[in-house]
Amino acid sequence: MAHSIGMSGSTILSNRDRLPELFDKGLPHVEIGEFGDRDSYLSFLSLARENKVSFGIHVPHFRENSKYDLLEEVKMEPTFARELFVKEVQEAARSGASYVLVHFPYFKGEAEFTNEKIEEGLQFLHHLQELYDIPIVCEPKLGQNKSPAGIQYLYDFPMKLWEEYGLSICIDIGDYRIAVEDKWREYIEPLLPFTKVVHMHNVRFTDEAYIWTPIHRDFEKQGTAFDMAPCIELLAKGRDKYFILEHTPHTNPSGKDVDDGIEWVTQQLK
């Protein structure tokens, strides 16, 4: 495949009534998780088949399950989270997903023995990837209170070792820009050989937090924080990737803004 542009379920917060919107733009791929219930999930699968699109599952399948707990407890014990994750991988493989995407390595904040913890987690993920024959994509994330610790620990982890386990990586350009600011290139470049998925959104900072906004060439006019053009240009190099539009509905973006973003990214990827 060449690069593929996809829509994320985050754009509608996986709302069952809005699932058809994920297919409105005619994109070849959708990435989704956190369904409200099994019926919504089944309804998505039939829409994906009907629209002949590929899809990736961003675990958890269902909102109440674990999102961050493979290495340390955020919402539940890692042992229990891993049992659930095995079921997630089985389900995704059975339903014909192109990949399973998981937040890993995720650390709430600073931690000890991180290389050992990451390697042990990679062994677990590698085993499942082999067993169920489905690619597992690891997305390093900001921790609590925007902690860049997990992104830093992945940067410190020997990539030679990562390569041995054969797992793919997802780069969230919004998280990386917040975590390492202008050093994003230095942090992302070593990951390029393993990068399979790119989460594209910009960021609008508010008093309380930050909101994911659509990717757009005219980022200043959109009131967003970062010029993402150089990031996308870098990530367009090398192996084929899924570029996923991952804004949330909070700023109520217009269809035109989203379309402009799609058109702009399509140009960037040529």
Backbone as CSV, one residue per row, in Angstrom:
resi,resn,N_x,N_y,N_z,CA_x,CA_y,CA_z,C_x,C_y,C_z
1,MET,0.843,-1.203,0.000,0.000,0.000,0.000,0.879,1.255,0.000
2,ALA,0.362,2.346,-0.518,1.028,3.630,-0.318,0.516,4.156,1.021
3,HIS,0.944,5.378,1.418,0.374,5.952,2.639,-1.150,5.951,2.530
4,SER,-1.808,5.765,3.675,-3.268,5.724,3.681,-3.765,6.755,4.684
5,ILE,-4.769,7.551,4.314,-5.318,8.528,5.264,-6.584,7.944,5.870
6,GLY,-6.734,8.087,7.171,-7.902,7.501,7.826,-8.553,8.469,8.802
7,MET,-9.773,8.147,9.173,-10.543,8.951,10.121,-10.537,8.226,11.464
8,SER,-10.432,8.982,12.549,-10.439,8.366,13.881,-11.824,8.459,14.504
9,GLY,-12.174,7.424,15.255,-13.434,7.434,16.010,-13.479,8.557,17.033
10,SER,-12.301,9.122,17.372,-12.285,10.230,18.350,-13.046,11.440,17.814
11,THR,-13.133,11.571,16.484,-13.793,12.740,15.890,-15.294,12.766,16.209
12,ILE,-15.837,11.606,16.574,-17.256,11.551,16.976,-17.384,10.924,18.374
13,LEU,-16.234,10.781,19.062,-16.176,10.119,20.369,-16.857,8.736,20.335
14,SER,-16.697,8.048,19.200,-17.264,6.695,18.998,-18.761,6.619,19.303
15,ASN,-19.460,7.718,19.057,-20.898,7.786,19.318,-21.647,6.954,18.274
16,ARG,-22.426,5.997,18.748,-23.087,5.058,17.835,-23.920,5.751,16.754
17,ASP,-24.662,6.798,17.156,-25.548,7.467,16.196,-24.770,8.195,15.100
18,ARG,-23.496,8.476,15.386,-22.715,9.248,14.409,-21.727,8.379,13.615
19,LEU,-21.757,7.068,13.828,-20.787,6.197,13.129,-20.737,6.417,11.614
20,PRO,-21.894,6.610,10.937,-21.832,6.790,9.484,-20.937,7.967,9.057
21,GLU,-20.795,8.985,9.936,-19.965,10.157,9.587,-18.506,9.772,9.329
22,LEU,-18.066,8.662,9.940,-16.665,8.263,9.765,-16.368,7.871,8.322
23,PHE,-17.418,7.607,7.561,-17.234,7.145,6.177,-17.577,8.231,5.160
24,ASP,-18.064,9.380,5.669,-18.537,10.446,4.770,-17.469,11.015,3.854
25,LYS,-16.229,11.018,4.311,-15.178,11.677,3.518,-14.573,10.738,2.469
26,GLY,-15.067,9.500,2.434,-14.567,8.564,1.423,-13.125,8.131,1.640
27,LEU,-12.651,8.216,2.901,-11.265,7.803,3.176,-11.192,6.276,3.270
28,PRO,-10.016,5.700,2.963,-9.925,4.242,2.876,-9.763,3.512,4.208
29,HIS,-9.671,4.255,5.328,-9.327,3.598,6.593,-9.999,4.325,7.760
30,VAL,-10.339,3.571,8.811,-10.872,4.159,10.050,-10.130,3.521,11.218
31,GLU,-9.814,4.332,12.236,-9.246,3.762,13.468,-10.190,4.119,14.606
32,ILE,-10.556,3.115,15.411,-11.610,3.365,16.401,-11.495,2.423,17.592
33,GLY,-12.005,2.865,18.728,-12.099,2.043,19.935,-13.108,2.696,20.868
34,GLU,-13.118,2.247,22.111,-13.977,2.843,23.151,-15.450,2.941,22.760
35,PHE,-15.970,1.845,22.208,-17.406,1.815,21.912,-18.193,1.791,23.215
36,GLY,-19.429,2.300,23.149,-20.285,2.300,24.335,-20.749,0.895,24.689
37,ASP,-20.958,0.045,23.673,-21.417,-1.323,23.941,-21.159,-2.193,22.721
38,ARG,-21.450,-3.481,22.877,-21.145,-4.431,21.812,-21.951,-4.164,20.540
39,ASP,-23.197,-3.724,20.706,-24.015,-3.438,19.531,-23.393,-2.347,18.655
40,SER,-22.868,-1.306,19.303,-22.224,-0.220,18.537,-21.038,-0.767,17.754
41,TYR,-20.302,-1.646,18.412,-19.126,-2.241,17.769,-19.545,-3.054,16.536
42,LEU,-20.583,-3.880,16.711,-21.043,-4.713,15.591,-21.589,-3.848,14.467
43,SER,-22.244,-2.776,14.860,-22.787,-1.857,13.865,-21.636,-1.196,13.085
44,PHE,-20.541,-0.863,13.788,-19.366,-0.318,13.086,-18.788,-1.341,12.095
45,LEU,-18.660,-2.593,12.543,-18.073,-3.618,11.666,-18.878,-3.768,10.383
46,SER,-20.202,-3.695,10.512,-20.979,-3.877,9.290,-20.846,-2.647,8.382
47,LEU,-20.753,-1.442,8.956,-20.524,-0.234,8.144,-19.165,-0.291,7.441
48,ALA,-18.160,-0.799,8.141,-16.817,-0.887,7.547,-16.842,-1.835,6.345
49,ARG,-17.557,-2.946,6.505,-17.660,-3.906,5.387,-18.409,-3.279,4.209
50,GLU,-19.528,-2.646,4.545,-20.366,-1.998,3.524,-19.581,-0.954,2.727
51,ASN,-18.768,-0.164,3.441,-18.009,0.912,2.798,-16.648,0.453,2.270
52,LYS,-16.368,-0.843,2.451,-15.113,-1.452,1.964,-13.872,-0.681,2.423
53,VAL,-13.826,-0.374,3.730,-12.640,0.300,4.265,-11.896,-0.650,5.203
54,SER,-10.593,-0.435,5.311,-9.825,-1.170,6.322,-9.990,-0.422,7.648
55,PHE,-9.699,-1.105,8.762,-9.822,-0.417,10.052,-8.791,-0.960,11.037
56,GLY,-8.401,-0.083,11.954,-7.536,-0.482,13.061,-8.323,-0.314,14.345
57,ILE,-8.035,-1.147,15.342,-8.710,-1.016,16.636,-7.759,-0.344,17.627
58,HIS,-8.199,0.799,18.148,-7.444,1.511,19.183,-8.038,1.039,20.505
59,VAL,-7.324,0.138,21.194,-7.926,-0.452,22.391,-8.059,0.603,23.496
60,PRO,-9.043,0.451,24.381,-9.927,-0.696,24.512,-11.100,-0.650,23.524
61,HIS,-11.628,-1.826,23.178,-12.832,-1.885,22.342,-13.970,-1.145,23.048
62,PHE,-14.055,-1.365,24.391,-15.191,-0.818,25.133,-14.707,0.123,26.227
63,ARG,-15.420,1.221,26.352,-15.024,2.333,27.221,-14.575,1.925,28.619
64,GLU,-15.268,0.912,29.189,-14.966,0.628,30.611,-13.648,-0.140,30.799
65,ASN,-13.053,-0.626,29.710,-11.843,-1.442,29.870,-10.569,-0.604,29.990
66,SER,-9.445,-1.302,30.113,-8.183,-0.624,30.398,-7.605,0.103,29.183
67,LYS,-7.085,1.308,29.432,-6.496,2.090,28.347,-4.991,2.276,28.552
68,TYR,-4.547,2.199,29.803,-3.169,2.615,30.110,-2.389,1.656,30.993
69,ASP,-2.941,0.499,31.359,-2.411,-0.218,32.519,-1.447,-1.367,32.257
70,LEU,-0.852,-1.462,31.077,-0.010,-2.630,30.809,1.252,-2.655,31.668
71,LEU,1.751,-1.466,32.062,3.002,-1.429,32.841,2.812,-1.038,34.303
72,GLU,1.838,-0.197,34.567,1.593,0.172,35.969,0.121,0.519,36.123
73,GLU,-0.357,0.438,37.342,-1.787,0.639,37.564,-2.181,2.100,37.389
74,VAL,-3.157,2.349,36.503,-3.758,3.674,36.374,-5.214,3.529,36.811
75,LYS,-5.851,2.502,36.210,-7.263,2.267,36.538,-7.440,0.852,37.118
76,MET,-6.498,-0.051,36.768,-6.619,-1.432,37.256,-5.239,-2.083,37.314
77,GLU,-5.183,-3.226,37.986,-3.934,-3.986,38.095,-3.425,-4.411,36.715
78,PRO,-2.111,-4.236,36.436,-1.574,-4.674,35.145,-1.883,-6.137,34.798
79,THR,-1.880,-7.031,35.798,-2.174,-8.447,35.481,-3.566,-8.580,34.883
80,PHE,-4.522,-7.875,35.481,-5.894,-7.934,34.982,-5.995,-7.235,33.624
81,ALA,-5.315,-6.083,33.510,-5.331,-5.323,32.245,-4.786,-6.190,31.109
82,ARG,-3.770,-6.976,31.410,-3.179,-7.824,30.364,-4.113,-8.954,29.949
83,GLU,-4.839,-9.489,30.924,-5.828,-10.527,30.568,-6.867,-9.943,29.609
84,LEU,-7.302,-8.732,29.917,-8.277,-8.075,29.037,-7.657,-7.804,27.668
85,PHE,-6.385,-7.398,27.671,-5.733,-7.053,26.405,-5.625,-8.267,25.477
86,VAL,-5.382,-9.440,26.046,-5.324,-10.668,25.232,-6.654,-10.831,24.492
87,LYS,-7.757,-10.607,25.212,-9.089,-10.720,24.586,-9.271,-9.664,23.488
88,GLU,-8.733,-8.459,23.744,-8.819,-7.379,22.735,-8.136,-7.827,21.436
89,VAL,-6.953,-8.414,21.588,-6.178,-8.818,20.400,-6.911,-9.944,19.662
90,GLN,-7.437,-10.900,20.420,-8.196,-12.003,19.791,-9.370,-11.439,18.998
91,GLU,-10.101,-10.526,19.626,-11.293,-9.940,19.003,-10.918,-9.165,17.730
92,ALA,-9.857,-8.363,17.814,-9.451,-7.552,16.657,-9.011,-8.450,15.502
93,ALA,-8.279,-9.519,15.829,-7.808,-10.440,14.794,-9.011,-11.135,14.147
94,ARG,-9.956,-11.531,14.983,-11.134,-12.241,14.479,-11.981,-11.335,13.580
95,SER,-12.034,-10.046,13.933,-12.912,-9.147,13.161,-12.236,-8.606,11.898
96,GLY,-10.958,-8.967,11.688,-10.303,-8.553,10.439,-9.642,-7.186,10.497
97,ALA,-9.327,-6.699,11.715,-8.649,-5.401,11.836,-7.255,-5.456,11.210
98,SER,-6.777,-4.309,10.709,-5.432,-4.248,10.120,-4.351,-4.236,11.196
99,TYR,-4.704,-3.759,12.385,-3.742,-3.706,13.494,-4.500,-3.416,14.780
100,VAL,-3.817,-3.632,15.904,-4.320,-3.244,17.221,-3.382,-2.158,17.725
101,LEU,-3.938,-1.037,18.175,-3.095,0.051,18.670,-3.296,0.192,20.173
102,VAL,-2.179,0.304,20.901,-2.265,0.343,22.363,-1.343,1.439,22.906
103,HIS,-1.748,2.083,23.992,-0.893,3.089,24.628,0.247,2.369,25.352
104,PHE,1.438,2.448,24.777,2.601,1.757,25.350,3.862,2.399,24.771
105,PRO,4.900,2.701,25.534,4.932,2.544,26.991,4.190,3.717,27.645
106,TYR,3.326,3.411,28.598,2.621,4.473,29.314,3.084,4.491,30.765
107,PHE,3.612,5.643,31.182,3.982,5.860,32.581,3.254,7.113,33.049
108,LYS,2.669,7.042,34.250,1.947,8.210,34.772,2.902,9.395,34.948
109,GLY,4.121,9.065,35.398,5.112,10.103,35.656,6.460,9.411,35.729
110,GLU,7.358,9.932,36.535,8.690,9.321,36.590,8.630,7.945,37.239
111,ALA,9.511,7.047,36.758,9.482,5.667,37.254,10.914,5.132,37.276
112,GLU,11.086,3.946,37.862,12.425,3.338,37.911,12.464,2.094,37.035
113,PHE,13.677,1.671,36.694,13.906,0.429,35.914,13.058,0.412,34.641
114,THR,13.003,1.571,33.991,12.055,1.661,32.876,12.472,0.783,31.699
115,ASN,13.762,0.655,31.414,14.159,-0.206,30.284,13.714,-1.642,30.503
116,GLU,13.893,-2.133,31.737,13.485,-3.508,32.049,11.965,-3.643,31.890
117,LYS,11.235,-2.634,32.384,9.771,-2.700,32.306,9.308,-2.690,30.852
118,ILE,9.922,-1.807,30.065,9.522,-1.727,28.646,9.851,-3.035,27.939
119,GLU,11.034,-3.592,28.208,11.395,-4.827,27.514,10.454,-5.971,27.898
120,GLU,10.107,-6.047,29.169,9.192,-7.107,29.607,7.835,-6.933,28.912
121,GLY,7.386,-5.694,28.797,6.127,-5.418,28.090,6.216,-5.804,26.620
122,LEU,7.367,-5.538,26.008,7.557,-5.894,24.592,7.500,-7.408,24.388
123,GLN,8.035,-8.146,25.356,7.991,-9.616,25.247,6.534,-10.084,25.232
124,PHE,5.743,-9.510,26.127,4.322,-9.849,26.209,3.611,-9.519,24.889
125,LEU,3.855,-8.308,24.362,3.182,-7.875,23.133,3.650,-8.681,21.923
126,HIS,4.945,-8.959,21.870,5.507,-9.718,20.751,4.862,-11.108,20.686
127,HIS,4.726,-11.717,21.853,4.133,-13.057,21.927,2.714,-13.041,21.334
128,LEU,1.923,-12.018,21.692,0.539,-11.937,21.193,0.507,-11.649,19.696
129,GLN,1.425,-10.802,19.256,1.483,-10.465,17.830,1.751,-11.724,17.000
130,GLU,2.659,-12.565,17.504,2.983,-13.819,16.802,1.804,-14.794,16.871
131,LEU,1.241,-14.910,18.071,0.196,-15.902,18.312,-1.050,-15.638,17.468
132,TYR,-1.459,-14.358,17.402,-2.714,-14.041,16.709,-2.478,-13.449,15.319
133,ASP,-1.220,-13.317,14.943,-0.864,-12.887,13.597,-1.551,-11.568,13.214
134,ILE,-1.435,-10.599,14.118,-1.969,-9.266,13.823,-0.951,-8.249,14.327
135,PRO,-0.616,-7.212,13.531,0.362,-6.228,13.994,-0.124,-5.492,15.246
136,ILE,0.775,-5.323,16.203,0.456,-4.518,17.389,1.273,-3.223,17.282
137,VAL,0.562,-2.103,17.382,1.184,-0.788,17.222,1.195,-0.099,18.583
138,CYS,2.378,0.357,18.999,2.552,0.949,20.333,2.590,2.470,20.222
139,GLU,1.719,3.126,20.979,1.677,4.586,20.949,2.179,5.154,22.277
140,PRO,3.387,5.755,22.275,3.861,6.410,23.500,3.002,7.651,23.758
141,LYS,2.634,7.870,25.015,1.710,8.959,25.339,2.249,9.838,26.448
142,LEU,1.710,11.067,26.496,1.943,11.917,27.665,1.312,11.235,28.875
143,GLY,1.968,11.372,30.028,1.404,10.807,31.248,0.449,11.790,31.908
144,GLN,0.295,11.651,33.221,-0.629,12.542,33.929,-0.027,13.951,34.021
145,ASN,-0.902,14.945,34.034,-0.456,16.347,34.040,0.568,16.624,32.930
146,LYS,0.287,16.076,31.747,1.158,16.266,30.573,2.592,15.763,30.798
147,SER,2.792,14.788,31.679,4.148,14.299,31.950,4.779,13.708,30.684
148,PRO,5.991,14.184,30.311,6.662,13.637,29.124,7.476,12.386,29.437
149,ALA,7.355,11.842,30.669,8.234,10.755,31.107,8.230,9.559,30.152
150,GLY,7.052,9.063,29.780,6.979,7.869,28.924,7.643,8.088,27.575
151,ILE,7.466,9.293,27.021,8.071,9.631,25.722,9.589,9.691,25.871
152,GLN,10.036,10.205,27.016,11.477,10.245,27.306,12.035,8.829,27.468
153,TYR,11.318,7.956,28.186,11.826,6.596,28.426,11.917,5.805,27.126
154,LEU,10.994,6.058,26.209,11.096,5.373,24.914,12.323,5.888,24.154
155,TYR,12.561,7.187,24.260,13.734,7.799,23.601,15.036,7.189,24.154
156,ASP,15.034,6.915,25.466,16.234,6.353,26.111,16.374,4.846,25.863
157,PHE,15.323,4.208,25.398,15.333,2.757,25.221,16.123,2.395,23.954
158,PRO,16.987,1.359,24.021,17.782,1.015,22.828,16.918,0.499,21.675
159,MET,16.951,1.209,20.553,16.103,0.836,19.415,16.514,-0.501,18.785
160,LYS,17.771,-0.871,18.966,18.226,-2.194,18.481,17.388,-3.287,19.147
161,LEU,17.126,-3.065,20.431,16.359,-4.024,21.219,14.894,-3.992,20.786
162,TRP,14.381,-2.799,20.568,13.000,-2.672,20.090,12.827,-3.480,18.804
163,GLU,13.800,-3.341,17.931,13.750,-4.009,16.627,13.619,-5.529,16.772
164,GLU,14.299,-6.077,17.779,14.252,-7.540,17.990,12.833,-8.046,18.234
165,TYR,11.993,-7.206,18.820,10.634,-7.655,19.153,9.632,-7.392,18.021
166,GLY,10.054,-6.642,17.017,9.233,-6.498,15.808,7.893,-5.801,15.992
167,LEU,7.803,-4.861,16.945,6.535,-4.153,17.127,6.576,-2.784,16.458
168,SER,5.415,-2.357,15.980,5.338,-1.063,15.304,5.063,0.049,16.312
169,ILE,5.206,1.294,15.821,5.027,2.471,16.680,4.022,3.415,16.027
170,CYS,3.264,4.120,16.877,2.394,5.204,16.418,2.930,6.508,17.009
171,ILE,3.129,7.488,16.155,3.554,8.806,16.641,2.344,9.725,16.683
172,ASP,2.026,10.247,17.861,0.983,11.255,17.998,1.685,12.607,17.963
173,ILE,1.527,13.328,16.845,2.344,14.539,16.688,1.979,15.614,17.715
174,GLY,0.713,15.618,18.161,0.317,16.576,19.201,1.027,16.294,20.512
175,ASP,1.030,15.019,20.927,1.702,14.640,22.179,3.205,14.926,22.103
176,TYR,3.804,14.608,20.968,5.250,14.816,20.844,5.612,16.296,20.906
177,ARG,4.796,17.143,20.256,5.104,18.577,20.296,4.949,19.130,21.715
178,ILE,3.935,18.635,22.444,3.758,19.104,23.827,4.911,18.586,24.696
179,ALA,5.300,17.322,24.491,6.299,16.686,25.367,7.691,17.272,25.169
180,VAL,8.108,17.440,23.913,9.525,17.801,23.691,9.700,19.101,22.917
181,GLU,8.580,19.779,22.647,8.592,21.090,21.989,9.432,21.073,20.713
182,ASP,10.472,21.917,20.664,11.217,22.045,19.402,12.182,20.896,19.134
183,LYS,12.313,19.973,20.112,13.242,18.845,19.886,12.536,17.654,19.241
184,TRP,11.327,17.894,18.700,10.519,16.782,18.177,11.271,15.955,17.138
185,ARG,12.062,16.614,16.274,12.739,15.874,15.201,13.731,14.861,15.786
186,GLU,14.469,15.301,16.791,15.468,14.434,17.429,14.799,13.213,18.094
187,TYR,13.578,13.429,18.599,12.868,12.335,19.284,12.159,11.394,18.305
188,ILE,11.684,11.955,17.189,10.892,11.135,16.264,11.777,10.356,15.289
189,GLU,12.891,10.955,14.851,13.698,10.312,13.805,14.102,8.873,14.116
190,PRO,14.591,8.570,15.346,14.994,7.188,15.631,13.834,6.190,15.548
191,LEU,12.585,6.705,15.618,11.415,5.819,15.620,10.876,5.555,14.212
192,LEU,11.358,6.333,13.242,10.805,6.236,11.883,10.812,4.821,11.296
193,PRO,11.913,4.049,11.468,11.908,2.714,10.858,10.781,1.818,11.387
194,PHE,10.227,2.169,12.559,9.207,1.311,13.186,7.813,1.919,13.095
195,THR,7.732,3.155,12.581,6.453,3.877,12.629,5.495,3.390,11.551
196,LYS,4.297,2.991,12.004,3.285,2.456,11.083,2.048,3.365,11.040
197,VAL,1.822,4.100,12.156,0.621,4.934,12.263,1.032,6.321,12.759
198,VAL,0.382,7.360,12.215,0.614,8.730,12.673,-0.736,9.306,13.078
199,HIS,-0.836,9.783,14.316,-2.054,10.462,14.765,-1.880,11.953,14.528
200,MET,-2.755,12.498,13.706,-2.617,13.904,13.319,-3.692,14.753,13.970
201,HIS,-3.266,15.645,14.814,-4.173,16.685,15.300,-3.299,17.826,15.756
202,ASN,-3.865,19.017,15.811,-3.150,20.124,16.416,-3.709,20.300,17.823
203,VAL,-3.271,21.329,18.510,-3.635,21.488,19.912,-4.049,22.934,20.157
204,ARG,-5.161,23.090,20.863,-5.513,24.434,21.344,-5.463,24.398,22.852
205,PHE,-4.622,25.247,23.431,-4.512,25.267,24.894,-5.620,26.138,25.479
206,THR,-6.250,25.631,26.561,-7.278,26.419,27.252,-6.798,26.570,28.694
207,ASP,-7.535,27.308,29.508,-7.105,27.511,30.903,-6.954,26.189,31.639
208,GLU,-7.898,25.280,31.430,-7.880,24.030,32.198,-6.974,22.981,31.548
209,ALA,-6.984,22.911,30.203,-6.344,21.749,29.582,-5.959,22.079,28.156
210,TYR,-6.089,21.099,27.281,-5.865,21.357,25.862,-6.826,20.503,25.063
211,ILE,-7.151,20.983,23.876,-8.145,20.311,23.036,-7.472,19.901,21.733
212,TRP,-7.819,18.720,21.237,-7.304,18.286,19.931,-8.132,18.949,18.835
213,THR,-7.456,19.602,17.925,-8.149,20.297,16.829,-7.686,19.715,15.494
214,PRO,-8.479,19.938,14.414,-8.100,19.350,13.132,-6.755,19.878,12.635
215,ILE,-6.072,19.024,11.909,-4.826,19.394,11.262,-5.190,20.338,10.119
216,HIS,-4.412,21.408,9.930,-4.774,22.405,8.921,-3.517,23.158,8.538
217,ARG,-3.423,23.537,7.243,-2.189,24.241,6.847,-2.095,25.591,7.543
218,ASP,-3.264,26.247,7.722,-3.251,27.594,8.271,-3.453,27.533,9.775
219,PHE,-2.462,26.954,10.483,-2.674,26.645,11.901,-2.881,27.895,12.750
220,GLU,-2.246,29.017,12.370,-2.375,30.227,13.202,-3.798,30.771,13.144
221,LYS,-4.331,30.781,11.922,-5.693,31.271,11.746,-6.682,30.397,12.530
222,GLN,-6.313,29.122,12.695,-7.179,28.186,13.424,-7.043,28.355,14.940
223,GLY,-6.120,29.207,15.369,-5.913,29.405,16.809,-5.270,28.206,17.474
224,THR,-4.430,27.479,16.703,-3.796,26.296,17.288,-2.303,26.527,17.487
225,ALA,-1.678,25.608,18.200,-0.368,25.889,18.781,0.834,25.659,17.864
226,PHE,0.763,24.674,16.961,2.001,24.241,16.305,1.912,24.237,14.784
227,ASP,3.037,24.539,14.159,3.158,24.349,12.715,3.505,22.880,12.491
228,MET,2.539,22.094,12.027,2.741,20.644,11.898,3.338,20.235,10.544
229,ALA,3.477,21.199,9.621,3.956,20.832,8.274,5.294,20.080,8.305
230,PRO,6.321,20.580,9.031,7.599,19.856,9.028,7.504,18.454,9.639
231,CYS,6.615,18.287,10.636,6.414,16.961,11.253,5.882,15.975,10.221
232,ILE,4.852,16.422,9.507,4.216,15.524,8.536,5.179,15.214,7.401
233,GLU,5.937,16.216,7.013,6.941,16.017,5.958,7.952,14.944,6.375
234,LEU,8.389,14.997,7.625,9.342,13.993,8.122,8.688,12.608,8.152
235,LEU,7.465,12.548,8.660,6.797,11.256,8.818,6.343,10.645,7.488
236,ALA,6.270,11.467,6.464,5.899,10.950,5.136,7.034,10.145,4.512
237,LYS,8.229,10.259,5.099,9.378,9.515,4.558,9.337,8.054,4.999
238,GLY,10.053,7.200,4.244,10.216,5.809,4.692,8.985,4.959,4.429
239,ARG,8.781,3.978,5.299,7.741,2.961,5.051,6.351,3.588,4.970
240,ASP,5.440,2.841,4.343,4.051,3.303,4.230,3.385,3.336,5.601
241,LYS,2.558,4.348,5.795,1.939,4.536,7.106,0.464,4.885,6.957
242,TYR,-0.254,4.706,8.051,-1.628,5.199,8.150,-1.557,6.568,8.825
243,PHE,-2.072,7.593,8.165,-2.126,8.935,8.745,-3.570,9.172,9.189
244,ILE,-3.774,9.268,10.511,-5.132,9.278,11.063,-5.523,10.678,11.550
245,LEU,-6.678,11.168,11.084,-7.205,12.461,11.537,-7.840,12.257,12.904
246,GLU,-7.260,12.890,13.911,-7.647,12.514,15.276,-8.146,13.667,16.141
247,HIS,-8.788,14.670,15.555,-9.329,15.747,16.403,-10.577,15.253,17.141
248,THR,-10.959,15.980,18.195,-12.204,15.644,18.902,-13.269,16.688,18.544
249,PRO,-14.555,16.380,18.827,-15.611,17.314,18.409,-15.740,18.574,19.270
250,HIS,-14.893,18.725,20.302,-15.117,19.812,21.270,-15.126,21.212,20.668
251,THR,-14.303,21.458,19.626,-14.286,22.812,19.051,-15.282,22.926,17.905
252,ASN,-16.055,21.831,17.702,-17.077,21.813,16.668,-16.530,22.264,15.304
253,PRO,-15.474,21.603,14.806,-14.862,22.076,13.563,-15.814,21.955,12.380
254,SER,-15.704,22.886,11.452,-16.582,22.825,10.283,-16.084,21.731,9.334
255,GLY,-17.023,21.206,8.545,-16.665,20.196,7.547,-15.600,20.719,6.607
256,LYS,-15.658,22.012,6.313,-14.685,22.604,5.384,-13.274,22.564,5.971
257,ASP,-13.156,22.876,7.261,-11.833,22.820,7.897,-11.252,21.408,7.827
258,VAL,-12.111,20.424,8.079,-11.646,19.032,8.036,-11.243,18.671,6.604
259,ASP,-12.084,19.053,5.636,-11.773,18.776,4.219,-10.465,19.433,3.800
260,ASP,-10.274,20.704,4.222,-9.031,21.415,3.877,-7.828,20.667,4.431
261,GLY,-7.990,20.167,5.664,-6.895,19.417,6.285,-6.570,18.153,5.508
262,ILE,-7.619,17.432,5.094,-7.421,16.190,4.338,-6.692,16.497,3.034
263,GLU,-7.146,17.551,2.373,-6.546,17.915,1.079,-5.070,18.295,1.273
264,TRP,-4.814,19.052,2.331,-3.447,19.506,2.599,-2.533,18.320,2.900
265,VAL,-2.997,17.394,3.749,-2.181,16.226,4.084,-1.954,15.365,2.839
266,THR,-2.988,15.205,2.028,-2.852,14.416,0.789,-1.722,14.988,-0.076
267,GLN,-1.675,16.318,-0.185,-0.585,16.958,-0.948,0.781,16.663,-0.320
268,GLN,0.812,16.759,1.020,2.071,16.546,1.752,2.615,15.118,1.547
269,LEU,1.693,14.163,1.372,2.108,12.755,1.324,2.519,12.304,-0.079
270,LYS,2.317,13.187,-1.055,2.634,12.767,-2.433,4.137,12.681,-2.634
